[in-house]
Amino acid sequence: MDLGISIERDGAAFVAIPDGEVDVASAPRLRDELLTALNDRPPLLVVDLSQVTFLDSTGLAALVAVYRRATEVGTAFALAAPTRIAGKVLSITGLDRAWPVFDTRAEALAGGASAGDGEGSIPVQ
């Protein structure tokens, strides 16, 4: 299944919405599109996982790369509305404790701006 990716603006924030399977075939494209979005240095990047039907280790690696770049450019990073499968993978790997994960996109947009405080973050190096 192909992965659709849309990136929307919500005020100054960017919201990325991957739709489908984030796997070895699609993760590089997701990473590249999100890294490109970070070139605009938005204050907040929310990745809305509500349409993700599968998430593997390469998908997680893509999100880690995007998180690290967001940290480098001063963009807060948050995840929103993970599906059951995405939430399970985040929980198993502990990334749900390393990154802000919100139940809804609206909550991520409201609370994500303070997400860049470094608490529970993954080391950049």
NUKOLPA-727701 format. One record per residue (C-alpha): residue in three letters; residue number from 1; x, y, z. Coordinates in nm, 2 decimals, always signed. Example, Ala and Ser with C-alpha at 12.3 -4.5 7.8 and 13.67 -1.06 7.14 Angstrom:
2
REC  type  seq       u       v       w
REC   ala    1   +1.23   -0.45   +0.78
REC   ser    2   +1.37   -0.11   +0.71
//
This chain:
125
REC  type  seq       u       v       w
REC   met    1   +0.00   +0.00   +0.00
REC   asp    2   +0.13   +0.34   -0.09
REC   leu    3   +0.18   +0.60   +0.18
REC   gly    4   +0.01   +0.93   +0.13
REC   ile    5   +0.16   +1.23   +0.30
REC   ser    6   +0.00   +1.57   +0.33
REC   ile    7   +0.15   +1.87   +0.51
REC   glu    8   -0.09   +2.14   +0.63
REC   arg    9   -0.03   +2.47   +0.80
REC   asp   10   -0.22   +2.54   +1.12
REC   gly   11   -0.13   +2.90   +1.21
REC   ala   12   +0.25   +2.89   +1.22
REC   ala   13   +0.26   +2.52   +1.30
REC   phe   14   +0.30   +2.25   +1.04
REC   val   15   +0.09   +1.93   +1.06
REC   ala   16   +0.21   +1.62   +0.87
REC   ile   17   -0.04   +1.35   +0.80
REC   pro   18   +0.09   +1.02   +0.68
REC   asp   19   -0.18   +0.80   +0.55
REC   gly   20   -0.11   +0.42   +0.52
REC   glu   21   +0.18   +0.20   +0.60
REC   val   22   +0.51   +0.35   +0.72
REC   asp   23   +0.76   +0.08   +0.64
REC   val   24   +1.09   +0.01   +0.47
REC   ala   25   +0.95   +0.12   +0.14
REC   ser   26   +0.78   +0.44   +0.25
REC   ala   27   +0.97   +0.56   +0.55
REC   pro   28   +1.25   +0.73   +0.35
REC   arg   29   +0.99   +0.94   +0.16
REC   leu   30   +0.82   +1.04   +0.49
REC   arg   31   +1.16   +1.13   +0.64
REC   asp   32   +1.25   +1.34   +0.33
REC   glu   33   +0.92   +1.52   +0.31
REC   leu   34   +0.93   +1.61   +0.68
REC   leu   35   +1.29   +1.72   +0.67
REC   thr   36   +1.20   +1.94   +0.37
REC   ala   37   +0.92   +2.09   +0.57
REC   leu   38   +1.16   +2.17   +0.85
REC   asn   39   +1.36   +2.40   +0.60
REC   asp   40   +1.09   +2.66   +0.67
REC   arg   41   +1.17   +2.63   +1.05
REC   pro   42   +0.81   +2.62   +1.18
REC   pro   43   +0.79   +2.67   +1.55
REC   leu   44   +0.60   +2.34   +1.58
REC   leu   45   +0.58   +2.02   +1.37
REC   val   46   +0.30   +1.78   +1.46
REC   val   47   +0.29   +1.44   +1.30
REC   asp   48   -0.07   +1.32   +1.30
REC   leu   49   -0.06   +0.94   +1.31
REC   ser   50   -0.44   +0.89   +1.30
REC   gln   51   -0.42   +0.74   +0.95
REC   val   52   -0.12   +0.52   +1.00
REC   thr   53   -0.21   +0.15   +0.94
REC   phe   54   +0.14   +0.01   +1.00
REC   leu   55   +0.46   +0.14   +1.16
REC   asp   56   +0.79   -0.05   +1.16
REC   ser   57   +1.14   +0.02   +1.28
REC   thr   58   +1.23   +0.21   +0.96
REC   gly   59   +0.93   +0.43   +1.02
REC   leu   60   +1.05   +0.49   +1.38
REC   ala   61   +1.40   +0.57   +1.25
REC   ala   62   +1.25   +0.82   +1.01
REC   leu   63   +1.07   +0.99   +1.30
REC   val   64   +1.39   +0.99   +1.50
REC   ala   65   +1.58   +1.16   +1.22
REC   val   66   +1.30   +1.42   +1.18
REC   tyr   67   +1.29   +1.48   +1.56
REC   arg   68   +1.67   +1.53   +1.57
REC   arg   69   +1.66   +1.78   +1.28
REC   ala   70   +1.37   +1.96   +1.44
REC   thr   71   +1.57   +1.99   +1.76
REC   glu   72   +1.87   +2.13   +1.56
REC   val   73   +1.66   +2.40   +1.40
REC   gly   74   +1.46   +2.49   +1.71
REC   thr   75   +1.13   +2.34   +1.61
REC   ala   76   +0.91   +2.17   +1.87
REC   phe   77   +0.81   +1.82   +1.77
REC   ala   78   +0.50   +1.63   +1.88
REC   leu   79   +0.29   +1.33   +1.77
REC   ala   80   -0.09   +1.33   +1.76
REC   ala   81   -0.37   +1.08   +1.75
REC   pro   82   -0.17   +0.75   +1.71
REC   thr   83   -0.37   +0.46   +1.59
REC   arg   84   -0.37   +0.15   +1.80
REC   ile   85   -0.09   -0.01   +1.60
REC   ala   86   +0.13   +0.31   +1.60
REC   gly   87   +0.06   +0.36   +1.97
REC   lys   88   +0.17   +0.01   +2.05
REC   val   89   +0.49   +0.05   +1.86
REC   leu   90   +0.57   +0.38   +2.04
REC   ser   91   +0.49   +0.22   +2.37
REC   ile   92   +0.70   -0.09   +2.32
REC   thr   93   +1.00   +0.13   +2.21
REC   gly   94   +0.95   +0.39   +2.49
REC   leu   95   +0.93   +0.67   +2.23
REC   asp   96   +0.59   +0.76   +2.38
REC   arg   97   +0.79   +0.87   +2.69
REC   ala   98   +1.06   +1.05   +2.49
REC   trp   99   +0.83   +1.26   +2.28
REC   pro  100   +0.51   +1.44   +2.35
REC   val  101   +0.22   +1.23   +2.23
REC   phe  102   -0.12   +1.38   +2.23
REC   asp  103   -0.46   +1.21   +2.19
REC   thr  104   -0.58   +1.46   +1.93
REC   arg  105   -0.43   +1.70   +1.68
REC   ala  106   -0.59   +1.99   +1.86
REC   glu  107   -0.42   +1.89   +2.18
REC   ala  108   -0.09   +1.86   +2.01
REC   leu  109   -0.13   +2.20   +1.85
REC   ala  110   -0.22   +2.35   +2.19
REC   gly  111   +0.04   +2.17   +2.40
REC   gly  112   +0.31   +2.10   +2.14
REC   ala  113   +0.46   +2.45   +2.14
REC   ser  114   +0.60   +2.37   +2.49
REC   ala  115   +0.71   +2.03   +2.37
REC   gly  116   +1.06   +2.15   +2.30
REC   asp  117   +1.16   +2.18   +2.66
REC   gly  118   +1.40   +1.88   +2.64
REC   glu  119   +1.23   +1.68   +2.91
REC   gly  120   +1.23   +1.31   +2.81
REC   ser  121   +1.40   +1.39   +2.48
REC   ile  122   +1.62   +1.16   +2.27
REC   pro  123   +1.98   +1.28   +2.26
REC   val  124   +2.06   +1.46   +1.94
REC   gln  125   +2.40   +1.30   +1.89
//
